[in-house]
Amino acid sequence: MIRLFAALSIPEDIGTALTRRQTGVEGARWSPTESLHVTLRFFGDIREDLARDLDAELVALRARPLEITLSGVGAFGEGPDLHVLWAGVEISEPLSRLAKACESAARRVGLKPDKRIYRPHVTLAYLRHADPGEVAAWIQAHNLLKSPPIRVASFGLYSSFLGSEQAHYRLEAEYPLL
């Protein structure tokens, strides 16, 4: 079994700017620059043979290069259930089409549909028992986040290894957008 997801990488300069914002919430497990990404589709733990089939589907996927813009910040969860701090990604038709194409690839290899609404974001921190007041103050301090347009010429298939403190990601394959 291998834990996989399709994602857009975040350029180093944008990642560095994001990591400067990673302070002010006690107990937050901040994501390192090299782990910052925009998930297109989380596939989960799948068998090696399905992973090969998925790779073949993603190789065949056709999409044009696109631009994304990071905009705003927020959190998933409420009150004591706050669990993620994120930077938002403006929704665009090309980004939505690419995410849907990854969903279609997953279905073609027999994976169950992802029933969650696609909300593109960059996970900046995982939270456990975070103070809602600190989280609200962090959001207020960073809510005007706006990146320059980020040109995306490829997406990747990443494996995820769960560690004791955080997940570690490895690029398994990269797919050009032509």
C-alpha positions as CSV (number, residue, x, y, z in Angstrom):
1,M,0.0,0.0,0.0
2,I,1.1,3.5,-0.8
3,R,-0.5,6.8,0.4
4,L,-0.8,9.1,-2.6
5,F,-2.1,12.5,-3.6
6,A,-1.9,14.7,-6.7
7,A,-0.8,18.3,-6.1
8,L,0.7,21.5,-7.3
9,S,4.0,22.5,-5.7
10,I,4.5,25.9,-4.3
11,P,7.6,27.8,-5.7
12,E,10.3,28.3,-3.1
13,D,10.0,32.1,-3.0
14,I,6.3,31.9,-2.3
15,G,6.9,29.2,0.2
16,T,9.5,31.3,2.0
17,A,7.0,34.2,2.2
18,L,4.4,31.8,3.7
19,T,6.8,30.4,6.3
20,R,7.4,33.9,7.6
21,R,3.8,33.9,8.7
22,Q,4.2,30.7,10.6
23,T,4.3,32.0,14.2
24,G,1.9,33.1,16.9
25,V,-0.2,30.0,17.5
26,E,1.1,27.9,20.4
27,G,1.3,24.2,19.7
28,A,0.9,24.6,15.9
29,R,2.9,22.1,13.8
30,W,4.0,24.3,11.0
31,S,4.5,22.8,7.6
32,P,8.1,23.2,6.2
33,T,8.6,25.1,3.0
34,E,9.3,21.9,1.0
35,S,6.0,20.4,2.1
36,L,3.8,23.3,1.0
37,H,1.4,22.4,-1.9
38,V,-2.1,22.6,-3.3
39,T,-3.8,19.3,-3.2
40,L,-5.8,18.4,-6.4
41,R,-7.0,15.0,-5.2
42,F,-6.1,12.9,-2.2
43,F,-6.2,9.3,-3.2
44,G,-5.3,7.7,0.1
45,D,-3.7,4.3,0.7
46,I,-3.9,2.3,-2.5
47,R,-2.3,-1.0,-3.7
48,E,0.8,-0.8,-5.8
49,D,-1.0,-2.1,-8.9
50,L,-3.6,0.6,-8.6
51,A,-0.9,3.2,-8.2
52,R,0.6,2.1,-11.5
53,D,-2.8,2.3,-13.2
54,L,-3.3,5.7,-11.6
55,D,0.0,6.9,-12.9
56,A,-1.0,5.8,-16.4
57,E,-4.2,7.7,-16.2
58,L,-2.5,10.9,-15.0
59,V,0.1,10.6,-17.8
60,A,-2.7,10.6,-20.3
61,L,-4.4,13.6,-18.7
62,R,-4.4,16.7,-20.9
63,A,-4.6,20.2,-19.5
64,R,-3.0,23.6,-20.2
65,P,-0.6,25.5,-18.0
66,L,-2.5,27.8,-15.6
67,E,-2.0,30.4,-13.0
68,I,-3.0,30.3,-9.3
69,T,-3.1,33.1,-6.8
70,L,-3.0,32.6,-3.0
71,S,-5.5,34.8,-1.3
72,G,-6.5,35.1,2.3
73,V,-6.1,32.7,5.2
74,G,-8.4,30.6,7.4
75,A,-8.8,27.6,9.5
76,F,-10.7,24.3,9.3
77,G,-12.7,23.4,12.3
78,E,-14.4,25.5,15.0
79,G,-13.7,26.1,18.7
80,P,-11.9,23.1,20.3
81,D,-12.1,21.3,16.9
82,L,-9.8,23.7,15.1
83,H,-7.3,21.5,13.2
84,V,-5.7,23.3,10.3
85,L,-4.5,26.8,9.4
86,W,-4.4,27.4,5.6
87,A,-3.7,29.9,2.9
88,G,-6.5,30.1,0.4
89,V,-6.2,29.6,-3.4
90,E,-8.5,31.6,-5.6
91,I,-10.8,29.3,-7.5
92,S,-10.4,29.4,-11.3
93,E,-11.9,27.4,-14.1
94,P,-8.6,25.9,-15.2
95,L,-7.8,24.8,-11.6
96,S,-11.2,23.3,-11.1
97,R,-10.9,21.4,-14.4
98,L,-7.5,20.0,-13.4
99,A,-8.9,18.9,-10.0
100,K,-11.9,17.3,-11.7
101,A,-9.6,15.5,-14.2
102,C,-7.6,14.0,-11.2
103,E,-10.9,12.9,-9.7
104,S,-11.9,11.3,-13.0
105,A,-8.6,9.5,-13.2
106,A,-9.2,8.1,-9.7
107,R,-12.6,6.8,-10.6
108,R,-11.3,5.2,-13.8
109,V,-8.9,3.1,-11.7
110,G,-11.7,2.1,-9.3
111,L,-11.2,4.5,-6.4
112,K,-14.3,5.7,-4.6
113,P,-15.4,9.3,-5.4
114,D,-14.2,12.1,-3.1
115,K,-17.5,13.5,-1.9
116,R,-16.0,16.6,-0.2
117,I,-16.3,20.0,-2.0
118,Y,-13.0,21.0,-3.5
119,R,-11.6,23.9,-1.5
120,P,-8.1,24.6,-2.8
121,H,-5.7,25.7,-0.1
122,V,-2.1,25.4,1.2
123,T,-2.0,23.8,4.6
124,L,0.3,26.0,6.8
125,A,-0.1,24.2,10.1
126,Y,-1.9,21.3,11.9
127,L,-3.4,22.2,15.2
128,R,-4.1,20.3,18.3
129,H,-5.9,21.9,21.2
130,A,-5.3,25.4,19.8
131,D,-6.5,28.4,21.6
132,P,-9.4,29.8,19.4
133,G,-8.4,33.3,20.4
134,E,-4.9,32.8,19.1
135,V,-6.2,31.3,15.9
136,A,-8.6,34.2,15.4
137,A,-5.8,36.7,16.1
138,W,-3.5,34.9,13.6
139,I,-6.2,34.9,10.9
140,Q,-6.9,38.6,11.5
141,A,-3.2,39.4,11.3
142,H,-2.7,37.5,8.0
143,N,-6.1,37.7,6.2
144,L,-4.9,40.1,3.6
145,L,-2.4,37.6,2.2
146,K,-2.2,37.9,-1.6
147,S,0.5,36.3,-3.7
148,P,1.5,37.3,-7.2
149,P,0.1,35.0,-9.9
150,I,1.9,31.6,-9.7
151,R,2.5,30.0,-13.1
152,V,1.8,26.2,-13.0
153,A,3.3,24.2,-15.8
154,S,3.0,20.7,-14.2
155,F,1.5,18.8,-11.3
156,G,2.8,15.9,-9.3
157,L,1.9,12.6,-7.8
158,Y,3.2,12.5,-4.3
159,S,3.5,9.8,-1.7
160,S,2.9,10.6,1.9
161,F,4.7,9.0,4.9
162,L,3.1,9.7,8.3
163,G,5.8,10.6,10.9
164,S,5.3,11.2,14.6
165,E,5.3,15.0,14.2
166,Q,4.3,15.5,10.6
167,A,3.9,13.8,7.2
168,H,6.8,13.6,4.8
169,Y,6.1,13.9,1.1
170,R,8.0,12.5,-1.9
171,L,7.4,13.4,-5.5
172,E,6.8,10.1,-7.3
173,A,5.9,11.4,-10.8
174,E,5.5,14.8,-12.5
175,Y,3.1,15.5,-15.3
176,P,3.5,18.5,-17.6
177,L,0.6,20.7,-18.5
178,L,0.8,21.3,-22.3
